[in-house]
Amino acid sequence: MIQRINFYQIFKVDTDGSIEPLRLVRIGGVQMGPGVRFGRGVSFSGIDLAQFVGRDFAVEEESGVLVIKGIF
């Protein structure tokens, strides 16, 4: 079942501006979890998440992994 949740329920923005997932997340074919940090300009399946801070995401949970399906 696809759910709509906010960016800050999936990721945190560190003081240096880098983004880090709060749990296991998959975007396209890329899976990452807590401890993985990336900054502006880093693209996952063509998506620079720094451009969508604060927005809502369409997600679905699959075997404990939050799969991002879209962005509102």
C-alpha positions as CSV (number, residue, x, y, z in Angstrom):
1,M,0.0,0.0,0.0
2,I,1.4,3.4,-1.0
3,Q,1.5,6.0,1.7
4,R,2.2,9.7,1.7
5,I,4.9,10.8,4.3
6,N,7.1,13.8,4.8
7,F,10.7,14.1,3.9
8,Y,11.6,14.5,7.6
9,Q,10.1,11.1,8.4
10,I,12.6,9.5,6.0
11,F,15.7,11.7,6.1
12,K,17.4,14.1,8.4
13,V,19.5,17.1,7.4
14,D,22.7,17.4,9.3
15,T,24.3,20.7,10.4
16,D,26.6,20.6,7.4
17,G,23.7,20.4,5.0
18,S,24.2,16.7,4.2
19,I,21.2,14.4,4.1
20,E,21.1,11.0,5.9
21,P,18.3,8.4,5.8
22,L,16.7,7.5,9.1
23,R,16.0,3.9,8.0
24,L,16.6,1.6,5.0
25,V,15.4,3.4,1.9
26,R,15.4,2.5,-1.8
27,I,15.2,5.0,-4.7
28,G,15.2,3.3,-8.1
29,G,17.9,0.7,-7.8
30,V,19.9,2.4,-5.0
31,Q,19.4,1.2,-1.4
32,M,20.9,3.1,1.6
33,G,20.4,3.3,5.3
34,P,21.4,5.3,8.4
35,G,25.1,6.3,8.3
36,V,25.1,7.1,4.5
37,R,25.4,10.8,4.0
38,F,25.2,12.7,0.8
39,G,25.0,16.4,-0.2
40,R,23.4,18.6,-2.8
41,G,24.0,17.6,-6.3
42,V,24.2,13.8,-5.6
43,S,21.6,12.1,-7.7
44,F,19.8,8.8,-7.2
45,S,18.0,7.5,-10.3
46,G,18.1,11.1,-11.6
47,I,16.7,12.6,-8.4
48,D,18.7,15.1,-6.3
49,L,16.9,14.8,-2.9
50,A,18.3,18.1,-1.7
51,Q,15.8,19.8,-4.1
52,F,12.9,18.1,-2.2
53,V,13.7,18.8,1.4
54,G,10.4,19.3,3.3
55,R,8.2,17.8,0.5
56,D,6.0,14.8,0.8
57,F,6.9,11.4,-0.8
58,A,4.8,8.5,-2.0
59,V,6.4,5.4,-0.4
60,E,5.7,1.7,0.0
61,E,7.3,-0.7,2.4
62,E,8.8,-3.8,1.0
63,S,10.5,-6.3,3.3
64,G,11.5,-3.6,5.8
65,V,12.8,-1.2,3.1
66,L,11.0,2.1,2.4
67,V,10.7,2.3,-1.4
68,I,10.2,5.9,-2.7
69,K,7.7,5.8,-5.5
70,G,7.2,9.5,-6.1
71,I,7.4,13.0,-4.8
72,F,4.5,15.5,-4.3
